[in-house]
Amino acid sequence: MKEYRASLALGILALMAGTFQQKAMGRASVLASHTDQKTPQAAQPDWREFRSRQGGFSVLMPGTPQEQTEVKELPEVGRGETHLFVLASESGVYVAAYLDLPGLARQTQVFCNNFGKGFLKSIGEATAKGAGGRVVKDTDISFGKDPGKEILIEAPGGVATARAYFIKRRGYQLIVLPAAGSDPANVKKFLDSFKVTAQ
């Protein structure tokens, strides 16, 4: 019964994340259709570190993102907060998100480990669904000793790369959808710059 309720919580959590990704990817489609492919690389904005003190992470972005937040009550774990930081720039759309679930602090480590596995298993399909696309590749990765996923998603605005991690009872996700003609190295630069700063 507990496994069922944990699965239900994961499903709701994944759909919640997918809703936010839909908003972000919608912006990406508009951006991709209006991007001037002849824009010189020198015109690209400077990359700077974005740090979320509350989220306990930092990442490099070519500008300052806007935050969107949603709070929902989830079965078994209670209050869930999704924090999404979105930047739409000439080089593409960049998303950094974290899912904060204070109720996990009251759960056993076994429950949290299973929750994390379920989160990572479902986040790719949820993101693709929210973006109106499909998963074309799903790879197990890690962040130090913590588990993660790298997901390629074919979306209406192009091919997005997402990475998701479950670190110390918190879910993190990074998504980048490069604009046509942008420097392909920006994808790796963004994804590889992710750091956990505090927990």
MDTraj code that builds the backbone (N, CA, C; nanometers):
import mdtraj as md
import numpy as np

residues = "MET LYS GLU TYR ARG ALA SER LEU ALA LEU GLY ILE LEU ALA LEU MET ALA GLY THR PHE GLN GLN LYS ALA MET GLY ARG ALA SER VAL LEU ALA SER HIS THR ASP GLN LYS THR PRO GLN ALA ALA GLN PRO ASP TRP ARG GLU PHE ARG SER ARG GLN GLY GLY PHE SER VAL LEU MET PRO GLY THR PRO GLN GLU GLN THR GLU VAL LYS GLU LEU PRO GLU VAL GLY ARG GLY GLU THR HIS LEU PHE VAL LEU ALA SER GLU SER GLY VAL TYR VAL ALA ALA TYR LEU ASP LEU PRO GLY LEU ALA ARG GLN THR GLN VAL PHE CYS ASN ASN PHE GLY LYS GLY PHE LEU LYS SER ILE GLY GLU ALA THR ALA LYS GLY ALA GLY GLY ARG VAL VAL LYS ASP THR ASP ILE SER PHE GLY LYS ASP PRO GLY LYS GLU ILE LEU ILE GLU ALA PRO GLY GLY VAL ALA THR ALA ARG ALA TYR PHE ILE LYS ARG ARG GLY TYR GLN LEU ILE VAL LEU PRO ALA ALA GLY SER ASP PRO ALA ASN VAL LYS LYS PHE LEU ASP SER PHE LYS VAL THR ALA GLN".split()
xyz = np.array([
    [0.0812, -0.1200, 0.0000],
    [0.0000, 0.0000, 0.0000],
    [0.0855, 0.1264, 0.0000],
    [0.1931, 0.1231, 0.0803],
    [0.2814, 0.2396, 0.0836],
    [0.3486, 0.2611, -0.0512],
    [0.3853, 0.1498, -0.1182],
    [0.4469, 0.1620, -0.2510],
    [0.3490, 0.2266, -0.3475],
    [0.2207, 0.1908, -0.3369],
    [0.1192, 0.2489, -0.4251],
    [0.1091, 0.3987, -0.4018],
    [0.1034, 0.4380, -0.2714],
    [0.0899, 0.5803, -0.2407],
    [0.2140, 0.6583, -0.2838],
    [0.3312, 0.5983, -0.2696],
    [0.4539, 0.6647, -0.3149],
    [0.4504, 0.6819, -0.4662],
    [0.4013, 0.5797, -0.5382],
    [0.3911, 0.5897, -0.6839],
    [0.2936, 0.6991, -0.7243],
    [0.1821, 0.7099, -0.6511],
    [0.0842, 0.8140, -0.6792],
    [0.1457, 0.9520, -0.6587],
    [0.2215, 0.9661, -0.5491],
    [0.2877, 1.0941, -0.5227],
    [0.3846, 1.1282, -0.6348],
    [0.4572, 1.0282, -0.6804],
    [0.5527, 1.0511, -0.7893],
    [0.4815, 1.0936, -0.9163],
    [0.3681, 1.0301, -0.9441],
    [0.2928, 1.0658, -1.0637],
    [0.2462, 1.2095, -1.0603],
    [0.1945, 1.2520, -0.9447],
    [0.1489, 1.3897, -0.9305],
    [0.2666, 1.4856, -0.9408],
    [0.3762, 1.4478, -0.8771],
    [0.4964, 1.5305, -0.8813],
    [0.5475, 1.5461, -1.0247],
    [0.5486, 1.4371, -1.1001],
    [0.5959, 1.4417, -1.2383],
    [0.5047, 1.5285, -1.3247],
    [0.3734, 1.5170, -1.3036],
    [0.2805, 1.6002, -1.3797],
    [0.2967, 1.7475, -1.3450],
    [0.3231, 1.7744, -1.2159],
    [0.3459, 1.9121, -1.1736],
    [0.4689, 1.9687, -1.2439],
    [0.5744, 1.8890, -1.2473],
    [0.6959, 1.9321, -1.3157],
    [0.6687, 1.9511, -1.4644],
    [0.5920, 1.8589, -1.5242],
    [0.5603, 1.8681, -1.6663],
    [0.4856, 1.9944, -1.7020],
    [0.3973, 2.0405, -1.6112],
    [0.3230, 2.1634, -1.6359],
    [0.4179, 2.2809, -1.6498],
    [0.5166, 2.2873, -1.5629],
    [0.6128, 2.3960, -1.5709],
    [0.6983, 2.3856, -1.6971],
    [0.7359, 2.2621, -1.7318],
    [0.8168, 2.2465, -1.8510],
    [0.7386, 2.2909, -1.9749],
    [0.6068, 2.2687, -1.9760],
    [0.5245, 2.3105, -2.0888],
    [0.5323, 2.4616, -2.1058],
    [0.5253, 2.5345, -1.9953],
    [0.5348, 2.6802, -2.0023],
    [0.6700, 2.7217, -2.0590],
    [0.7763, 2.6586, -2.0085],
    [0.9109, 2.6935, -2.0534],
    [0.9320, 2.6576, -2.1995],
    [0.8882, 2.5365, -2.2404],
    [0.9076, 2.4935, -2.3778],
    [0.8208, 2.5741, -2.4741],
    [0.7053, 2.6217, -2.4255],
    [0.6223, 2.7083, -2.5095],
    [0.6981, 2.8342, -2.5450],
    [0.7671, 2.8902, -2.4487],
    [0.8513, 3.0070, -2.4748],
    [0.9624, 2.9719, -2.5737],
    [1.0144, 2.8519, -2.5605],
    [1.1238, 2.8084, -2.6471],
    [1.0785, 2.8009, -2.7923],
    [0.9577, 2.7517, -2.8171],
    [0.9071, 2.7402, -2.9536],
    [0.8938, 2.8770, -3.0182],
    [0.8428, 2.9733, -2.9403],
    [0.8299, 3.1093, -2.9923],
    [0.9669, 3.1679, -3.0208],
    [1.0607, 3.1461, -2.9272],
    [1.1963, 3.1975, -2.9444],
    [1.2626, 3.1372, -3.0673],
    [1.2514, 3.0063, -3.0842],
    [1.3159, 2.9380, -3.1954],
    [1.2639, 2.9886, -3.3301],
    [1.1351, 3.0220, -3.3359],
    [1.0785, 3.0664, -3.4628],
    [1.1153, 3.2102, -3.4959],
    [1.1637, 3.2864, -3.3973],
    [1.1988, 3.4263, -3.4202],
    [1.3485, 3.4548, -3.4097],
    [1.4282, 3.3530, -3.3881],
    [1.5722, 3.3731, -3.3715],
    [1.6390, 3.3996, -3.5060],
    [1.7219, 3.5023, -3.5093],
    [1.7974, 3.5337, -3.6303],
    [1.9209, 3.4458, -3.6333],
    [1.9283, 3.3545, -3.7299],
    [2.0398, 3.2601, -3.7371],
    [2.1714, 3.3275, -3.7743],
    [2.1664, 3.4525, -3.8197],
    [2.2887, 3.5209, -3.8619],
    [2.3479, 3.6069, -3.7501],
    [2.2920, 3.5993, -3.6315],
    [2.3451, 3.6762, -3.5198],
    [2.4869, 3.6298, -3.4885],
    [2.5847, 3.7214, -3.4893],
    [2.7233, 3.6804, -3.4622],
    [2.7410, 3.6367, -3.3180],
    [2.8356, 3.5439, -3.2953],
    [2.8609, 3.4937, -3.1614],
    [2.9005, 3.6056, -3.0652],
    [2.9658, 3.7118, -3.1170],
    [3.0102, 3.8211, -3.0311],
    [2.8918, 3.8933, -2.9668],
    [2.7733, 3.8850, -3.0286],
    [2.6558, 3.9539, -2.9775],
    [2.5911, 3.8780, -2.8612],
    [2.6376, 3.7560, -2.8339],
    [2.5807, 3.6744, -2.7266],
    [2.6092, 3.7420, -2.5919],
    [2.5134, 3.7374, -2.4982],
    [2.5367, 3.7976, -2.3662],
    [2.6418, 3.7202, -2.2874],
    [2.6984, 3.7886, -2.1890],
    [2.7969, 3.7242, -2.1018],
    [2.7289, 3.6214, -2.0113],
    [2.7984, 3.5111, -1.9915],
    [2.7485, 3.4090, -1.8995],
    [2.7850, 3.4495, -1.7583],
    [2.6938, 3.4246, -1.6656],
    [2.7206, 3.4547, -1.5251],
    [2.6608, 3.3460, -1.4370],
    [2.7119, 3.3377, -1.3167],
    [2.6617, 3.2368, -1.2238],
    [2.5283, 3.2819, -1.1652],
    [2.4294, 3.1946, -1.1751],
    [2.3026, 3.2157, -1.1055],
    [2.3041, 3.1245, -0.9839],
    [2.2708, 3.1809, -0.8687],
    [2.2743, 3.1035, -0.7447],
    [2.1388, 3.1133, -0.6747],
    [2.0821, 2.9987, -0.6425],
    [1.9604, 2.9938, -0.5622],
    [2.0001, 2.9507, -0.4221],
    [2.0005, 3.0461, -0.3306],
    [2.0390, 3.0141, -0.1934],
    [1.9373, 2.9193, -0.1307],
    [1.8085, 2.9459, -0.1553],
    [1.7039, 2.8603, -0.0994],
    [1.7080, 2.7199, -0.1604],
    [1.7385, 2.7125, -0.2909],
    [1.7468, 2.5838, -0.3591],
    [1.8772, 2.5108, -0.3370],
    [1.9786, 2.5826, -0.2882],
    [2.1070, 2.5201, -0.2586],
    [2.1849, 2.4776, -0.3800],
    [2.1764, 2.5561, -0.4894],
    [2.2514, 2.5211, -0.6101],
    [2.2940, 2.6463, -0.6843],
    [2.3882, 2.6273, -0.7763],
    [2.4274, 2.7345, -0.8682],
    [2.4469, 2.6746, -1.0064],
    [2.4361, 2.7608, -1.1085],
    [2.4514, 2.7176, -1.2468],
    [2.4858, 2.8403, -1.3310],
    [2.5603, 2.8215, -1.4393],
    [2.5909, 2.9321, -1.5293],
    [2.4763, 2.9517, -1.6278],
    [2.4387, 3.0790, -1.6506],
    [2.3343, 3.1130, -1.7480],
    [2.3757, 3.2395, -1.8230],
    [2.3285, 3.2537, -1.9485],
    [2.3614, 3.3751, -2.0247],
    [2.2626, 3.4882, -1.9949],
    [2.2424, 3.5179, -1.8675],
    [2.1481, 3.6211, -1.8262],
    [2.0871, 3.5834, -1.6922],
    [1.9871, 3.6608, -1.6504],
    [1.9218, 3.6371, -1.5223],
    [1.7838, 3.5751, -1.5453],
    [1.7580, 3.4583, -1.4872],
    [1.6297, 3.3910, -1.5095],
    [1.5168, 3.4513, -1.4259],
    [1.3933, 3.4196, -1.4654],
    [1.2753, 3.4579, -1.3884],
    [1.2255, 3.3346, -1.3130],
    [1.1800, 3.3565, -1.1902],
    [1.1337, 3.2441, -1.1083],
    [0.9829, 3.2264, -1.1180],
    [0.9420, 3.1003, -1.1247],
    [0.8007, 3.0623, -1.1164],
    [0.7924, 2.9577, -1.0051],
    [0.6880, 2.9659, -0.9248],
    [0.6735, 2.8736, -0.8121],
    [0.5311, 2.8207, -0.8060],
    [0.5180, 2.6951, -0.7701],
    [0.3865, 2.6361, -0.7470],
    [0.3945, 2.5470, -0.6249],
    [0.2892, 2.5523, -0.5442],
    [0.2806, 2.4705, -0.4231],
    [0.1585, 2.3807, -0.4338],
    [0.1763, 2.2516, -0.4054],
    [0.0660, 2.1554, -0.4072],
    [0.0809, 2.0584, -0.2916],
    [-0.0332, 2.0061, -0.2479],
    [-0.0332, 1.9000, -0.1475],
    [-0.0257, 1.7658, -0.2198],
    [0.0669, 1.6822, -0.1786],
    [0.0877, 1.5530, -0.2419],
    [0.0594, 1.4398, -0.1430],
    [0.0074, 1.3272, -0.1914],
    [-0.0167, 1.2131, -0.1017],
    [0.1131, 1.1675, -0.0351],
    [0.1043, 1.1257, 0.0876],
    [0.2145, 1.0639, 0.1631],
    [0.3210, 1.1633, 0.2094],
    [0.3585, 1.2581, 0.1236],
    [0.4679, 1.3490, 0.1607],
    [0.4203, 1.4893, 0.1929],
    [0.2951, 1.5218, 0.1663],
    [0.2407, 1.6537, 0.1997],
    [0.2800, 1.7621, 0.1022],
    [0.3144, 1.8767, 0.1549],
    [0.3425, 1.9967, 0.0751],
    [0.4618, 1.9763, -0.0173],
    [0.4419, 2.0123, -0.1440],
    [0.5498, 2.0064, -0.2419],
    [0.5645, 2.1409, -0.3105],
    [0.6846, 2.1916, -0.3182],
    [0.7105, 2.3216, -0.3806],
    [0.8003, 2.3027, -0.5028],
    [0.7511, 2.3479, -0.6176],
    [0.8310, 2.3450, -0.7396],
    [0.8803, 2.4865, -0.7665],
    [1.0109, 2.5019, -0.7781],
    [1.0715, 2.6323, -0.8093],
    [1.1425, 2.6197, -0.9434],
    [1.1006, 2.7007, -1.0384],
    [1.1533, 2.6936, -1.1738],
    [1.2146, 2.8277, -1.2108],
    [1.3380, 2.8255, -1.2587],
    [1.4080, 2.9477, -1.3010],
    [1.4274, 2.9388, -1.4523],
    [1.3634, 3.0285, -1.5262],
    [1.3594, 3.0200, -1.6722],
    [1.4250, 3.1422, -1.7342],
    [1.5120, 3.1175, -1.8313],
    [1.5742, 3.2253, -1.9078],
    [1.5590, 3.1953, -2.0563],
    [1.4921, 3.2846, -2.1284],
    [1.4828, 3.2749, -2.2744],
    [1.5757, 3.3810, -2.3318],
    [1.6807, 3.3376, -2.4030],
    [1.7779, 3.4303, -2.4593],
    [1.7958, 3.4022, -2.6087],
    [1.8802, 3.4786, -2.6725],
    [1.9065, 3.4581, -2.8151],
    [1.9690, 3.3221, -2.8428],
    [2.0365, 3.2664, -2.7443],
    [2.1024, 3.1371, -2.7663],
    [2.0133, 3.0180, -2.7314],
    [1.8942, 3.0441, -2.6747],
    [1.8035, 2.9344, -2.6430],
    [1.7293, 2.9567, -2.5133],
    [1.6665, 2.8504, -2.4657],
    [1.5926, 2.8561, -2.3396],
    [1.6644, 2.7678, -2.2378],
    [1.6846, 2.8227, -2.1184],
    [1.7556, 2.7543, -2.0115],
    [1.6632, 2.7466, -1.8896],
    [1.6514, 2.6292, -1.8318],
    [1.5654, 2.6078, -1.7170],
    [1.6437, 2.5354, -1.6083],
    [1.6381, 2.5894, -1.4870],
    [1.6937, 2.5215, -1.3693],
    [1.5803, 2.5123, -1.2687],
    [1.5552, 2.3938, -1.2156],
    [1.4425, 2.3757, -1.1245],
    [1.4813, 2.2874, -1.0078],
    [1.4111, 2.3092, -0.8971],
    [1.4240, 2.2147, -0.7868],
    [1.2870, 2.1889, -0.7265],
    [1.2696, 2.0684, -0.6754],
    [1.1460, 2.0242, -0.6144],
    [1.1734, 2.0011, -0.4667],
    [1.1124, 2.0832, -0.3842],
    [1.1357, 2.0768, -0.2406],
    [1.0184, 2.0056, -0.1744],
    [1.0486, 1.9003, -0.0994],
    [0.9466, 1.8186, -0.0348],
    [0.9808, 1.8035, 0.1128],
    [0.9439, 1.9030, 0.1956],
    [0.9795, 1.8971, 0.3382],
    [0.9312, 1.7698, 0.4075],
    [0.8204, 1.7120, 0.3603],
    [0.7664, 1.5911, 0.4215],
    [0.8586, 1.4713, 0.4120],
    [0.9535, 1.4737, 0.3202],
    [1.0479, 1.3621, 0.3087],
    [1.1376, 1.3513, 0.4323],
    [1.1519, 1.4612, 0.5052],
    [1.2350, 1.4584, 0.6265],
    [1.1756, 1.3652, 0.7318],
    [1.0437, 1.3402, 0.7236],
    [0.9772, 1.2521, 0.8206],
    [0.9752, 1.1069, 0.7751],
    [1.0243, 1.0809, 0.6554],
    [1.0205, 0.9457, 0.5994],
    [1.1534, 0.8742, 0.6230],
    [1.1486, 0.7426, 0.6108],
    [1.2713, 0.6642, 0.6270],
    [1.3621, 0.6841, 0.5063],
    [1.4876, 0.6501, 0.5218],
    [1.5825, 0.6615, 0.4112],
    [1.5437, 0.5685, 0.2968],
    [1.4916, 0.4503, 0.3297],
    [1.4485, 0.3553, 0.2263],
    [1.3363, 0.4169, 0.1424],
    [1.2379, 0.4783, 0.2097],
    [1.1281, 0.5435, 0.1392],
    [1.1828, 0.6530, 0.0466],
    [1.2736, 0.7361, 0.0989],
    [1.3297, 0.8467, 0.0211],
    [1.4101, 0.7961, -0.0989],
    [1.4859, 0.6878, -0.0781],
    [1.5612, 0.6299, -0.1904],
    [1.4676, 0.5817, -0.2996],
    [1.3583, 0.5149, -0.2601],
    [1.2605, 0.4673, -0.3577],
    [1.1893, 0.5835, -0.4256],
    [1.1607, 0.6874, -0.3479],
    [1.0975, 0.8066, -0.4037],
    [1.1894, 0.8686, -0.5098],
    [1.3185, 0.8789, -0.4769],
    [1.4151, 0.9352, -0.5712],
    [1.4252, 0.8543, -0.6987],
    [1.4241, 0.7210, -0.6850],
    [1.4288, 0.6349, -0.8037],
    [1.3066, 0.6565, -0.8911],
    [1.1903, 0.6673, -0.8263],
    [1.0668, 0.6900, -0.9006],
    [1.0656, 0.8261, -0.9688],
    [1.1169, 0.9270, -0.8993],
    [1.1270, 1.0614, -0.9568],
    [1.2118, 1.0593, -1.0833],
    [1.3292, 0.9968, -1.0748],
    [1.4191, 0.9923, -1.1898],
    [1.3620, 0.9078, -1.3036],
    [1.2887, 0.8036, -1.2680],
    [1.2298, 0.7172, -1.3708],
    [1.1197, 0.7891, -1.4478],
    [1.0432, 0.8749, -1.3794],
    [0.9264, 0.9366, -1.4421],
    [0.9497, 1.0769, -1.4979],
    [1.0563, 1.1443, -1.4562],
    [1.0727, 1.2853, -1.4913],
    [1.0936, 1.3079, -1.6410],
    [1.1593, 1.2156, -1.7103],
    [1.1824, 1.2325, -1.8536],
    [1.0533, 1.2332, -1.9330],
    [0.9689, 1.1335, -1.9091],
    [0.8408, 1.1259, -1.9803],
    [0.7511, 1.2438, -1.9438],
    [0.7515, 1.2842, -1.8154],
    [0.6693, 1.3970, -1.7720],
    [0.7141, 1.5258, -1.8406],
    [0.8448, 1.5454, -1.8497],
    [0.8984, 1.6643, -1.9154],
    [0.8645, 1.6644, -2.0633],
    [0.8831, 1.5498, -2.1283],
    [0.8525, 1.5390, -2.2705],
    [0.7042, 1.5654, -2.2956],
    [0.6190, 1.5099, -2.2105],
    [0.4744, 1.5299, -2.2248],
    [0.4398, 1.6771, -2.2084],
    [0.4981, 1.7410, -2.1082],
    [0.4741, 1.8829, -2.0859],
    [0.5212, 1.9689, -2.2006],
    [0.6256, 1.9235, -2.2709],
    [0.6811, 1.9989, -2.3839],
    [0.6120, 1.9649, -2.5156],
    [0.5195, 1.8685, -2.5126],
    [0.4547, 1.8267, -2.6373],
    [0.5503, 1.7510, -2.7275],
    [0.6469, 1.6814, -2.6669],
    [0.7472, 1.6089, -2.7451],
    [0.7583, 1.4645, -2.7016],
    [0.8752, 1.4048, -2.7304],
    [0.8966, 1.2650, -2.6936],
    [1.0421, 1.2443, -2.6544],
    [1.0630, 1.1469, -2.5660],
    [1.1981, 1.1116, -2.5230],
    [1.2639, 1.0305, -2.6336],
    [1.3838, 1.0729, -2.6758],
    [1.4564, 0.9973, -2.7784],
    [1.5756, 0.9221, -2.7192],
    [1.6188, 0.9635, -2.5979],
    [1.7285, 0.8932, -2.5310],
    [1.7213, 0.9210, -2.3820],
    [1.7453, 0.8176, -2.3009],
    [1.7382, 0.8274, -2.1561],
    [1.8589, 0.7516, -2.1002],
    [1.9496, 0.8233, -2.0338],
    [2.0749, 0.7641, -1.9875],
    [2.0927, 0.7848, -1.8378],
    [2.1338, 0.6800, -1.7667],
    [2.1668, 0.6927, -1.6246],
    [2.2984, 0.7687, -1.6102],
    [2.2993, 0.8678, -1.5222],
    [2.4211, 0.9432, -1.4907],
    [2.4274, 0.9574, -1.3388],
    [2.5244, 1.0302, -1.2902],
    [2.5315, 1.0553, -1.1461],
    [2.5911, 1.1930, -1.1215],
    [2.5689, 1.2421, -1.0018],
    [2.6295, 1.3660, -0.9558],
    [2.7037, 1.3291, -0.8284],
    [2.8317, 1.3009, -0.8429],
    [2.9059, 1.2438, -0.7307],
    [2.8494, 1.1057, -0.7025],
    [2.8009, 1.0839, -0.5801],
    [2.7427, 0.9542, -0.5437],
    [2.5916, 0.9512, -0.5641],
    [2.5333, 1.0627, -0.6045],
    [2.3874, 1.0711, -0.6168],
    [2.3424, 1.0367, -0.7578],
    [2.2262, 0.9670, -0.7675],
    [2.1785, 0.9220, -0.8992],
    [2.1203, 1.0344, -0.9838],
    [2.1235, 1.0138, -1.1156],
    [2.0681, 1.1130, -1.2068],
    [2.0311, 1.0526, -1.3402],
    [1.9744, 1.1354, -1.4250],
    [1.9356, 1.0969, -1.5605],
    [1.9737, 1.2088, -1.6563],
    [2.0141, 1.1708, -1.7773],
    [2.0260, 1.2671, -1.8867],
    [1.9268, 1.2240, -1.9929],
    [1.8441, 1.3185, -2.0377],
    [1.7346, 1.2864, -2.1277],
    [1.7380, 1.3781, -2.2488],
    [1.7309, 1.3199, -2.3672],
    [1.7154, 1.3980, -2.4900],
    [1.5684, 1.3960, -2.5269],
    [1.5128, 1.5137, -2.5533],
    [1.3702, 1.5267, -2.5834],
    [1.3531, 1.5990, -2.7165],
    [1.2816, 1.5332, -2.8060],
    [1.2476, 1.5961, -2.9332],
    [1.1207, 1.6764, -2.9102],
    [1.1311, 1.8083, -2.9150],
    [1.0189, 1.8980, -2.8880],
    [0.9890, 1.9814, -3.0123],
    [0.8726, 2.0475, -3.0161],
    [0.8396, 2.1302, -3.1329],
    [0.9447, 2.2364, -3.1655],
    [1.0147, 2.2887, -3.0633],
    [1.1154, 2.3919, -3.0873],
    [1.2533, 2.3384, -3.1182],
    [1.2723, 2.2064, -3.1205],
    [1.4034, 2.1474, -3.1450],
    [1.4298, 2.0333, -3.0489],
    [1.5577, 2.0002, -3.0308],
    [1.5951, 1.8914, -2.9396],
    [1.6489, 1.9520, -2.8104],
    [1.5812, 1.9208, -2.7003],
    [1.6212, 1.9692, -2.5685],
    [1.6999, 1.8613, -2.4959],
    [1.7937, 1.9049, -2.4131],
    [1.8682, 1.8132, -2.3268],
    [1.8330, 1.8460, -2.1828],
    [1.7955, 1.7442, -2.1075],
    [1.7615, 1.7630, -1.9668],
    [1.8487, 1.6725, -1.8808],
    [1.8809, 1.7210, -1.7636],
    [1.9458, 1.6390, -1.6622],
    [1.8653, 1.6524, -1.5338],
    [1.8474, 1.5417, -1.4656],
    [1.7746, 1.5411, -1.3392],
    [1.8565, 1.4648, -1.2359],
    [1.8508, 1.5132, -1.1126],
    [1.9224, 1.4496, -1.0027],
    [1.8308, 1.4427, -0.8808],
    [1.8549, 1.3441, -0.7954],
    [1.7876, 1.3385, -0.6658],
    [1.8975, 1.3395, -0.5614],
    [1.9120, 1.4542, -0.4922],
    [2.0231, 1.4759, -0.4010],
    [1.9703, 1.5158, -0.2635],
    [2.0006, 1.4353, -0.1641],
    [1.9619, 1.4636, -0.0248],
    [1.8145, 1.5010, -0.0136],
    [1.7288, 1.4148, -0.0655],
    [1.5832, 1.4269, -0.0534],
    [1.5251, 1.5455, -0.1301],
    [1.5957, 1.5913, -0.2318],
    [1.5458, 1.7012, -0.3160],
    [1.5711, 1.6674, -0.4622],
    [1.4732, 1.6975, -0.5465],
    [1.4881, 1.6751, -0.6897],
    [1.5361, 1.8014, -0.7592],
    [1.6298, 1.7847, -0.8512],
    [1.6799, 1.8964, -0.9322],
    [1.6631, 1.8620, -1.0791],
    [1.6409, 1.9636, -1.1616],
    [1.6354, 1.9403, -1.3053],
    [1.6907, 2.0605, -1.3803],
    [1.7657, 2.0325, -1.4846],
    [1.8183, 2.1334, -1.5767],
    [1.7682, 2.0983, -1.7163],
    [1.7254, 2.1984, -1.7913],
    [1.6800, 2.1762, -1.9283],
    [1.7367, 2.2873, -2.0154],
    [1.7862, 2.2513, -2.1312],
    [1.8311, 2.3525, -2.2270],
    [1.7798, 2.3160, -2.3657],
    [1.7206, 2.4152, -2.4312],
    [1.6743, 2.4009, -2.5693],
    [1.7457, 2.5080, -2.6498],
    [1.8538, 2.4710, -2.7227],
    [1.9312, 2.5724, -2.7946],
    [1.8543, 2.6296, -2.9130],
    [1.8760, 2.7569, -2.9392],
    [1.8159, 2.8209, -3.0562],
    [1.8919, 2.7789, -3.1814],
    [1.8246, 2.7828, -3.2952],
    [1.8891, 2.7491, -3.4219],
    [2.0087, 2.8419, -3.4447],
    [2.1216, 2.7845, -3.4824],
    [2.2407, 2.8627, -3.5128],
    [2.3229, 2.9036, -3.3928],
    [2.2797, 2.8647, -3.2707],
    [2.3571, 2.9018, -3.1517],
    [2.4750, 2.8067, -3.1355],
    [2.5709, 2.8480, -3.0537],
    [2.6902, 2.7670, -3.0291],
    [2.6507, 2.6376, -2.9572],
    [2.6726, 2.5204, -3.0173],
    [2.6340, 2.3948, -2.9522],
    [2.7058, 2.3696, -2.8196],
    [2.8205, 2.4355, -2.7986],
    [2.8946, 2.4186, -2.6727],
    [2.8184, 2.4762, -2.5536],
    [2.7195, 2.5633, -2.5800],
    [2.6424, 2.6235, -2.4709],
    [2.5647, 2.5189, -2.3909],
    [2.5219, 2.4122, -2.4577],
    [2.4448, 2.3078, -2.3905],
    [2.5286, 2.2447, -2.2796],
    [2.6485, 2.2006, -2.3145],
    [2.7386, 2.1375, -2.2175],
    [2.7829, 2.2375, -2.1102],
    [2.8077, 2.3608, -2.1521],
    [2.8517, 2.4643, -2.0584],
    [2.7480, 2.4833, -1.9475],
    [2.6217, 2.4907, -1.9859],
    [2.5137, 2.5085, -1.8896],
    [2.4993, 2.3862, -1.7998],
    [2.4864, 2.2689, -1.8605],
    [2.4613, 2.1471, -1.7837],
    [2.5771, 2.1111, -1.6906],
    [2.6996, 2.1267, -1.7389],
    [2.8173, 2.0888, -1.6582],
    [2.8475, 2.1873, -1.5450],
    [2.7861, 2.3078, -1.5511],
    [2.8171, 2.4088, -1.4501],
    [2.7363, 2.3905, -1.3207],
    [2.6401, 2.2991, -1.3202],
    [2.5544, 2.2793, -1.2032],
    [2.6368, 2.2365, -1.0818],
    [2.6131, 2.3057, -0.9686],
    [2.6801, 2.2728, -0.8432],
    [2.5789, 2.2786, -0.7300],
    [2.5936, 2.1895, -0.6342],
    [2.5150, 2.1960, -0.5117],
    [2.5955, 2.2801, -0.4127],
    [2.5343, 2.3878, -0.3656],
    [2.6077, 2.4813, -0.2799],
    [2.5791, 2.4632, -0.1317],
    [2.4600, 2.4109, -0.0974],
    [2.4255, 2.3888, 0.0438],
    [2.3025, 2.3016, 0.0514],
    [2.2873, 2.2320, 0.1614],
    [2.1659, 2.1515, 0.1874],
    [2.1289, 2.1646, 0.3324],
])
top = md.Topology()
chain = top.add_chain()
for i, resn in enumerate(residues, 1):
    res = top.add_residue(resn, chain, resSeq=i)
    for name in ("N", "CA", "C"):
        top.add_atom(name, md.element.get_by_symbol(name[0]), res)
traj = md.Trajectory(xyz[None], top)
